[in-house]
Amino acid sequence: MSAVKRARARAAKPQAGPFDGYHRRHVPAPDPELTQVGPGTPCGEYLRRFWQPVAFARDLTATPRRVRILGEDLVVFRDRGGQIGVLHLHCAHRGTSLEFGIPVERGIRCCYHGWVYDVDGRCLATPGEPHGSRLRERVRQGAYPTHEFAGLVFAYLGPPDGRPAFPR
């Protein structure tokens, strides 16, 4: 057996003894039930039952913030009336990113067609629609309830009927 083969054989066998971490490099495969937190995953569904921190309140300026929480792309903003909103990132109208939206007195205005959504996801304005159109009554933007506490913004991402009181 050549010297190279003997060295490889020694390296392949874990050396028993103290401080043998170098020789024991087996990394177990991740368990998706414990490591994945996206929508519909067991761990993700569990974590959604609790208020999650999503942003620092001081970071909510005139520019909305894009965040990824529990596998969901969201936008966090403070409207000019002081209300905090956490909405799905893409506008319900044409899918434009609301991270480029403009906070207005009551909600956020999409930069593409100017539709306005309140912090609870209601469509408040649909510029360009014919006068008397009731389209805005049928359109909703995905939204989550928020709570500001100790300089942090928290959002509840779980089912609406299971929302717990914010812990004190």
C-alpha positions in Angstrom: 0.0 0.0 0.0 1.4 3.4 -0.9 2.0 6.2 1.6 -0.8 8.2 0.1 -3.3 5.4 0.5 -2.3 4.7 4.1 -2.7 8.5 4.9 -6.2 8.4 3.3 -7.1 5.3 5.3 -6.0 6.9 8.6 -8.0 10.1 7.8 -11.1 8.1 7.0 -11.2 6.3 10.4 -12.2 8.5 13.3 -9.5 8.6 15.9 -10.9 7.7 19.3 -9.6 9.8 22.1 -9.8 13.3 23.6 -10.2 16.3 21.4 -11.1 14.2 18.3 -13.5 16.7 16.9 -11.4 17.1 13.8 -11.9 13.5 12.9 -15.6 13.4 13.6 -17.1 15.6 11.0 -20.4 13.9 10.3 -23.1 16.5 10.1 -26.7 15.1 10.3 -29.1 16.0 7.6 -31.5 18.8 8.7 -34.9 17.8 9.9 -37.4 19.8 7.8 -40.1 19.5 10.5 -37.8 21.5 12.8 -35.8 23.7 10.5 -38.3 25.0 7.9 -40.6 27.8 9.0 -42.3 28.8 5.8 -46.1 28.8 5.4 -47.7 25.4 5.8 -44.7 23.8 7.6 -45.2 22.4 11.1 -42.7 24.7 12.8 -43.8 27.7 10.7 -47.4 27.1 11.7 -46.5 26.8 15.4 -44.4 30.0 15.4 -47.2 31.9 13.7 -49.3 31.4 16.8 -47.1 34.0 18.7 -46.4 37.6 18.2 -43.1 37.9 16.2 -40.7 40.9 16.2 -40.5 42.2 12.6 -38.8 45.6 12.8 -37.3 48.3 15.0 -39.8 51.1 15.4 -37.1 53.7 14.9 -36.5 52.3 11.4 -40.0 53.1 10.2 -39.4 56.4 8.4 -40.9 57.7 5.2 -39.6 54.7 3.4 -41.3 51.3 3.8 -39.1 48.4 4.9 -39.0 45.0 3.2 -38.7 42.1 5.6 -38.8 38.3 5.3 -40.4 36.7 8.3 -41.2 33.0 8.7 -40.6 32.6 4.9 -43.0 35.4 3.9 -41.9 38.5 2.1 -43.6 41.5 3.7 -43.5 45.3 3.9 -43.5 47.2 7.2 -44.4 50.9 7.2 -45.8 53.7 9.3 -48.4 55.8 7.6 -48.5 59.5 8.1 -51.3 59.1 10.7 -48.9 57.1 12.8 -50.4 53.6 12.2 -48.1 50.7 11.6 -48.8 48.2 8.8 -47.4 44.9 7.9 -48.7 43.8 4.4 -47.8 41.2 1.8 -45.0 42.6 -0.2 -46.7 42.6 -3.6 -49.6 44.8 -4.5 -52.9 42.9 -4.9 -53.5 44.9 -8.2 -50.5 44.2 -10.4 -47.9 42.7 -8.1 -45.6 45.6 -7.8 -43.4 45.7 -4.7 -44.9 47.9 -1.9 -41.4 48.4 -0.6 -41.4 51.2 -3.2 -44.8 52.5 -2.0 -45.5 55.9 -0.4 -46.9 56.1 3.1 -49.9 58.4 3.0 -52.3 59.7 5.8 -54.1 56.5 6.0 -52.1 53.6 4.6 -49.7 53.1 1.7 -49.9 54.1 -1.9 -48.6 51.7 -4.5 -46.0 53.4 -6.7 -47.3 51.7 -9.9 -51.0 52.6 -10.3 -51.5 54.6 -7.1 -53.8 52.2 -5.3 -54.0 52.9 -1.6 -54.2 50.2 1.1 -55.0 50.7 4.8 -52.9 49.0 7.5 -55.6 46.3 7.8 -55.4 45.5 4.0 -58.6 47.4 2.9 -58.3 49.1 -0.5 -59.1 52.7 0.0 -58.5 54.2 -3.4 -58.2 52.9 -7.0 -57.2 55.8 -9.2 -57.9 55.2 -12.9 -61.0 53.2 -12.3 -64.3 54.6 -13.7 -66.3 56.9 -11.4 -68.7 54.8 -9.3 -66.6 51.6 -9.7 -66.9 49.3 -6.7 -63.8 47.4 -7.4 -62.0 48.6 -4.3 -64.7 47.0 -2.2 -63.7 43.6 -3.5 -59.9 44.0 -3.4 -57.9 43.2 -0.2 -54.2 43.3 0.4 -52.8 40.6 2.7 -52.2 42.2 6.1 -51.3 41.3 9.6 -52.1 42.9 13.0 -49.2 44.8 14.6 -48.2 46.0 18.1 -45.5 48.4 19.0 -43.7 47.7 22.3 -40.3 48.7 23.8 -39.1 50.1 20.5 -40.0 47.0 18.5 -42.8 46.3 16.0 -44.4 42.9 16.5 -46.8 41.2 14.1 -49.2 38.2 14.5 -48.9 36.0 11.4 -51.3 33.2 12.5 -55.0 32.6 11.9 -57.1 35.7 12.8 -59.4 33.7 15.1 -56.5 32.5 17.2 -54.8 35.8 17.8 -53.6 35.9 21.5 -53.5 39.1 23.5 -50.1 40.8 23.3 -48.1 39.6 26.4 -47.1 42.2 28.9 
